[in-house]
Amino acid sequence: MGRALNSGWRRALARAPLVAAEASAWLGLSASATLAAPLNVDYGLWLSGLRIGSGELSGSFEGTQYRLELKGRLSGLGALVGGDGSATAAGSVTSARPTPAAFTARVRTSAGERSLRMGVAGGNVVAVLVEPPIEEKADRVPVSEVHKRAVIDPLSAMIAPVPARGGLTDPANCNRSVPVFDGGTRFDVVLSYGGTRLIEKAGYSGPVLVCNVRYVPIAGHRLHRPATKFMQENRDMSVWLAPVEGARVLVPFRISIRTMIGTSVVEATRWGYDGPRIVPTSGQRLRNSRPQ
């Protein structure tokens, strides 16, 4: 049992550098937006209450065009297996959601390195290069061209536009089904309203929209893998979306996912002051909660 548990920890830690990018693929919301000014957020990564890594999200916006960069690295317990990763995405914010044009990612662990380059046009994937290629498995659900249409890459999904009218933390902004393709797997992420909280931490003071999250695998996943069934039945996943004044967008402040070896939490540790102004909080504030 000890060997199996250690193996599980190593697999989880090996994937940790880009967990923010993957999890944040669950954040696409509807409506168009005109964006301006940079955004910089630092994140911490915890697993079962232990700090194992960190990451930085930076973005630049000009009109409806955007470019995002995410960097992550393991530390503390995570340093036992080593690893770091990065991802970039560029495109435009139009219609119902971000429309990516390009996505790249790189992950390096003690087991090796993998890179991904993906080209997108009109929401449809037109080119994918994964090196080394994803290993073929008998129980892997095939990915067809149909699965690459009208999709969002994981990093672009960190831009969550909200309607031009209505409140930024309107409960309806949670209720979405987000089509994601990460270069190898196609899945939907279904969000539903869970509540609204007022927080004051990491340089942010104001409301966050709490969305419950469901994972729905479509293609590219391992059909008989225990982790697939676990995530499909997982009801303990959520994301906190923080509004950014002026840009009419929400970005992730906190992401919590129960895994087979404990709860993984990605949470902002510094909210950048060089981006758009933060929506001010109202009179009441909720007590800060620590990642669990």
VORO-574546 format. One record per residue (C-alpha): residue in three letters; x, y, z. Coordinates in steps of 0.05 Angstrom, whole numbers. Layout:
<pts>
+--------+--------+--------+--------+
| residu |     c1 |     c2 |     c3 |
+--------+--------+--------+--------+
|    ALA |      X |      Y |      Z |
...
+--------+--------+--------+--------+
</pts>
This chain:
<pts>
+--------+--------+--------+--------+
| residu |     c1 |     c2 |     c3 |
+--------+--------+--------+--------+
|    MET |      0 |      0 |      0 |
|    GLY |     57 |     47 |     16 |
|    ARG |     88 |     36 |    -52 |
|    ALA |     22 |     49 |    -86 |
|    LEU |     10 |    113 |    -47 |
|    ASN |     80 |    138 |    -62 |
|    SER |     68 |    123 |   -136 |
|    GLY |      3 |    162 |   -133 |
|    TRP |     37 |    222 |   -101 |
|    ARG |     92 |    221 |   -154 |
|    ARG |     42 |    219 |   -211 |
|    ALA |      2 |    276 |   -181 |
|    LEU |     64 |    319 |   -167 |
|    ALA |     91 |    306 |   -237 |
|    ARG |     29 |    338 |   -266 |
|    ALA |     26 |    395 |   -217 |
|    PRO |     64 |    450 |   -255 |
|    LEU |      6 |    461 |   -303 |
|    VAL |    -51 |    442 |   -258 |
|    ALA |    -74 |    514 |   -258 |
|    ALA |    -78 |    515 |   -333 |
|    GLU |   -116 |    450 |   -336 |
|    ALA |   -164 |    467 |   -281 |
|    SER |   -176 |    536 |   -307 |
|    ALA |   -203 |    507 |   -372 |
|    TRP |   -268 |    502 |   -334 |
|    LEU |   -279 |    577 |   -332 |
|    GLY |   -307 |    597 |   -400 |
|    LEU |   -367 |    644 |   -395 |
|    SER |   -410 |    679 |   -448 |
|    ALA |   -413 |    748 |   -481 |
|    SER |   -363 |    793 |   -514 |
|    ALA |   -317 |    842 |   -480 |
|    THR |   -267 |    896 |   -498 |
|    LEU |   -205 |    888 |   -455 |
|    ALA |   -148 |    936 |   -439 |
|    ALA |    -89 |    938 |   -391 |
|    PRO |    -45 |    882 |   -364 |
|    LEU |    -62 |    831 |   -311 |
|    ASN |    -12 |    796 |   -265 |
|    VAL |    -31 |    744 |   -212 |
|    ASP |     14 |    698 |   -170 |
|    TYR |    -15 |    631 |   -148 |
|    GLY |      4 |    580 |    -96 |
|    LEU |     -8 |    505 |   -105 |
|    TRP |    -27 |    459 |    -47 |
|    LEU |    -40 |    384 |    -44 |
|    SER |    -73 |    356 |     19 |
|    GLY |    -56 |    421 |     54 |
|    LEU |     18 |    419 |     37 |
|    ARG |     49 |    474 |     -6 |
|    ILE |     80 |    441 |    -66 |
|    GLY |     88 |    495 |   -119 |
|    SER |     73 |    563 |   -147 |
|    GLY |     55 |    597 |   -212 |
|    GLU |     48 |    664 |   -246 |
|    LEU |     -5 |    686 |   -295 |
|    SER |      8 |    748 |   -338 |
|    GLY |    -35 |    777 |   -393 |
|    SER |    -35 |    834 |   -442 |
|    PHE |    -98 |    859 |   -477 |
|    GLU |   -107 |    907 |   -534 |
|    GLY |   -178 |    918 |   -557 |
|    THR |   -209 |    849 |   -564 |
|    GLN |   -140 |    815 |   -574 |
|    TYR |   -107 |    779 |   -517 |
|    ARG |    -43 |    742 |   -500 |
|    LEU |    -33 |    701 |   -437 |
|    GLU |     27 |    667 |   -406 |
|    LEU |     28 |    618 |   -347 |
|    LYS |     90 |    593 |   -312 |
|    GLY |     92 |    541 |   -256 |
|    ARG |    143 |    503 |   -215 |
|    LEU |    145 |    452 |   -160 |
|    SER |    176 |    467 |    -92 |
|    GLY |    177 |    438 |    -22 |
|    LEU |    150 |    367 |    -24 |
|    GLY |    139 |    376 |    -99 |
|    ALA |    214 |    386 |   -109 |
|    LEU |    224 |    312 |    -92 |
|    VAL |    202 |    294 |   -163 |
|    GLY |    222 |    360 |   -194 |
|    GLY |    187 |    396 |   -250 |
|    ASP |    165 |    461 |   -282 |
|    GLY |    120 |    481 |   -338 |
|    SER |     96 |    539 |   -380 |
|    ALA |     40 |    555 |   -429 |
|    THR |     21 |    612 |   -475 |
|    ALA |    -43 |    629 |   -512 |
|    ALA |    -66 |    684 |   -559 |
|    GLY |   -131 |    701 |   -593 |
|    SER |   -191 |    747 |   -589 |
|    VAL |   -251 |    754 |   -543 |
|    THR |   -313 |    753 |   -587 |
|    SER |   -384 |    727 |   -586 |
|    ALA |   -397 |    676 |   -532 |
|    ARG |   -327 |    661 |   -508 |
|    PRO |   -253 |    671 |   -522 |
|    THR |   -232 |    650 |   -592 |
|    PRO |   -160 |    625 |   -589 |
|    ALA |   -112 |    628 |   -647 |
|    ALA |    -52 |    592 |   -617 |
|    PHE |    -34 |    552 |   -555 |
|    THR |     33 |    524 |   -533 |
|    ALA |     53 |    486 |   -470 |
|    ARG |    115 |    452 |   -442 |
|    VAL |    121 |    408 |   -381 |
|    ARG |    186 |    381 |   -352 |
|    THR |    191 |    330 |   -296 |
|    SER |    241 |    279 |   -271 |
|    ALA |    209 |    230 |   -320 |
|    GLY |    222 |    273 |   -381 |
|    GLU |    194 |    332 |   -420 |
|    ARG |    134 |    341 |   -466 |
|    SER |    116 |    400 |   -511 |
|    LEU |     52 |    418 |   -546 |
|    ARG |     37 |    467 |   -602 |
|    MET |    -35 |    478 |   -627 |
|    GLY |    -63 |    524 |   -681 |
|    VAL |   -136 |    545 |   -680 |
|    ALA |   -179 |    582 |   -731 |
|    GLY |   -250 |    604 |   -718 |
|    GLY |   -253 |    560 |   -656 |
|    ASN |   -232 |    498 |   -695 |
|    VAL |   -164 |    463 |   -685 |
|    VAL |   -126 |    462 |   -751 |
|    ALA |    -59 |    435 |   -727 |
|    VAL |    -31 |    398 |   -666 |
|    LEU |     40 |    376 |   -652 |
|    VAL |     55 |    337 |   -588 |
|    GLU |    127 |    315 |   -575 |
|    PRO |    137 |    261 |   -556 |
|    PRO |     70 |    235 |   -583 |
|    ILE |     17 |    212 |   -534 |
|    GLU |     24 |    138 |   -522 |
|    GLU |    -30 |     96 |   -554 |
|    LYS |    -72 |     52 |   -508 |
|    ALA |   -125 |      1 |   -524 |
|    ASP |   -176 |     34 |   -479 |
|    ARG |   -163 |    106 |   -502 |
|    VAL |   -225 |    136 |   -533 |
|    PRO |   -206 |    159 |   -604 |
|    VAL |   -205 |    234 |   -619 |
|    SER |   -236 |    252 |   -686 |
|    GLU |   -238 |    317 |   -725 |
|    VAL |   -308 |    330 |   -697 |
|    HIS |   -279 |    334 |   -627 |
|    LYS |   -233 |    391 |   -649 |
|    ARG |   -288 |    438 |   -670 |
|    ALA |   -315 |    497 |   -629 |
|    VAL |   -266 |    486 |   -572 |
|    ILE |   -224 |    527 |   -524 |
|    ASP |   -153 |    513 |   -502 |
|    PRO |   -141 |    508 |   -426 |
|    LEU |   -104 |    573 |   -418 |
|    SER |   -151 |    616 |   -460 |
|    ALA |   -207 |    592 |   -416 |
|    MET |   -178 |    633 |   -360 |
|    ILE |   -210 |    693 |   -393 |
|    ALA |   -283 |    691 |   -371 |
|    PRO |   -323 |    747 |   -406 |
|    VAL |   -389 |    768 |   -376 |
|    PRO |   -448 |    801 |   -411 |
|    ALA |   -445 |    876 |   -425 |
|    ARG |   -506 |    886 |   -382 |
|    GLY |   -518 |    858 |   -312 |
|    GLY |   -474 |    847 |   -252 |
|    LEU |   -405 |    817 |   -257 |
|    THR |   -423 |    767 |   -203 |
|    ASP |   -492 |    751 |   -230 |
|    PRO |   -506 |    678 |   -213 |
|    ALA |   -523 |    664 |   -286 |
|    ASN |   -449 |    675 |   -304 |
|    CYS |   -434 |    608 |   -271 |
|    ASN |   -484 |    566 |   -310 |
|    ARG |   -443 |    542 |   -370 |
|    SER |   -418 |    481 |   -406 |
|    VAL |   -347 |    494 |   -431 |
|    PRO |   -318 |    453 |   -489 |
|    VAL |   -243 |    442 |   -478 |
|    PHE |   -189 |    410 |   -521 |
|    ASP |   -119 |    406 |   -492 |
|    GLY |    -84 |    375 |   -551 |
|    GLY |    -98 |    304 |   -531 |
|    THR |   -165 |    300 |   -496 |
|    ARG |   -233 |    331 |   -507 |
|    PHE |   -278 |    343 |   -448 |
|    ASP |   -335 |    388 |   -425 |
|    VAL |   -334 |    425 |   -359 |
|    VAL |   -403 |    440 |   -332 |
|    LEU |   -408 |    499 |   -283 |
|    SER |   -466 |    515 |   -238 |
|    TYR |   -477 |    571 |   -188 |
|    GLY |   -455 |    554 |   -117 |
|    GLY |   -457 |    622 |    -82 |
|    THR |   -424 |    690 |    -76 |
|    ARG |   -372 |    707 |    -24 |
|    LEU |   -337 |    771 |     -1 |
|    ILE |   -262 |    763 |     11 |
|    GLU |   -202 |    806 |     28 |
|    LYS |   -135 |    773 |     15 |
|    ALA |    -74 |    772 |    -30 |
|    GLY |    -86 |    845 |    -50 |
|    TYR |   -158 |    832 |    -72 |
|    SER |   -218 |    860 |    -36 |
|    GLY |   -288 |    846 |    -62 |
|    PRO |   -338 |    793 |    -84 |
|    VAL |   -322 |    727 |   -117 |
|    LEU |   -370 |    683 |   -155 |
|    VAL |   -368 |    611 |   -130 |
|    CYS |   -382 |    559 |   -184 |
|    ASN |   -390 |    485 |   -175 |
|    VAL |   -355 |    443 |   -228 |
|    ARG |   -369 |    377 |   -263 |
|    TYR |   -321 |    340 |   -310 |
|    VAL |   -351 |    305 |   -371 |
|    PRO |   -301 |    265 |   -413 |
|    ILE |   -314 |    264 |   -488 |
|    ALA |   -253 |    234 |   -524 |
|    GLY |   -179 |    221 |   -514 |
|    HIS |   -188 |    195 |   -443 |
|    ARG |   -173 |    124 |   -417 |
|    LEU |   -241 |     91 |   -413 |
|    HIS |   -223 |     39 |   -359 |
|    ARG |   -175 |     81 |   -318 |
|    PRO |   -198 |     89 |   -246 |
|    ALA |   -179 |    163 |   -247 |
|    THR |   -227 |    176 |   -305 |
|    LYS |   -286 |    146 |   -268 |
|    PHE |   -266 |    182 |   -204 |
|    MET |   -264 |    250 |   -238 |
|    GLN |   -329 |    237 |   -275 |
|    GLU |   -365 |    222 |   -210 |
|    ASN |   -328 |    277 |   -171 |
|    ARG |   -376 |    327 |   -138 |
|    ASP |   -322 |    362 |    -97 |
|    MET |   -295 |    413 |   -147 |
|    SER |   -304 |    488 |   -148 |
|    VAL |   -276 |    553 |   -174 |
|    TRP |   -278 |    624 |   -147 |
|    LEU |   -282 |    677 |   -201 |
|    ALA |   -260 |    748 |   -185 |
|    PRO |   -286 |    807 |   -226 |
|    VAL |   -240 |    858 |   -257 |
|    GLU |   -270 |    927 |   -264 |
|    GLY |   -269 |    959 |   -332 |
|    ALA |   -254 |    896 |   -371 |
|    ARG |   -320 |    860 |   -358 |
|    VAL |   -284 |    795 |   -345 |
|    LEU |   -276 |    745 |   -288 |
|    VAL |   -211 |    709 |   -274 |
|    PRO |   -197 |    652 |   -226 |
|    PHE |   -179 |    669 |   -154 |
|    ARG |   -184 |    598 |   -126 |
|    ILE |   -193 |    528 |   -155 |
|    SER |   -206 |    468 |   -112 |
|    ILE |   -206 |    396 |   -137 |
|    ARG |   -213 |    332 |    -96 |
|    THR |   -164 |    280 |   -124 |
|    MET |   -153 |    207 |   -107 |
|    ILE |    -98 |    226 |    -58 |
|    GLY |   -125 |    290 |    -28 |
|    THR |   -152 |    359 |    -46 |
|    SER |   -112 |    401 |    -95 |
|    VAL |   -119 |    477 |    -87 |
|    VAL |    -94 |    532 |   -132 |
|    GLU |   -103 |    601 |    -99 |
|    ALA |    -80 |    671 |   -113 |
|    THR |    -24 |    695 |    -67 |
|    ARG |    -15 |    763 |   -100 |
|    TRP |    -66 |    801 |   -141 |
|    GLY |    -28 |    848 |   -188 |
|    TYR |    -37 |    923 |   -180 |
|    ASP |    -12 |    939 |   -250 |
|    GLY |    -75 |    914 |   -283 |
|    PRO |   -147 |    938 |   -283 |
|    ARG |   -175 |    964 |   -217 |
|    ILE |   -208 |    913 |   -172 |
|    VAL |   -282 |    919 |   -158 |
|    PRO |   -288 |    948 |    -86 |
|    THR |   -321 |    906 |    -33 |
|    SER |   -386 |    926 |      1 |
|    GLY |   -392 |    936 |     76 |
|    GLN |   -390 |    864 |     98 |
|    ARG |   -331 |    817 |     90 |
|    LEU |   -326 |    743 |    100 |
|    ARG |   -271 |    714 |    142 |
|    ASN |   -213 |    690 |    100 |
|    SER |   -210 |    615 |     90 |
|    ARG |   -145 |    578 |     83 |
|    PRO |   -134 |    526 |     28 |
|    GLN |   -152 |    456 |     50 |
+--------+--------+--------+--------+
</pts>
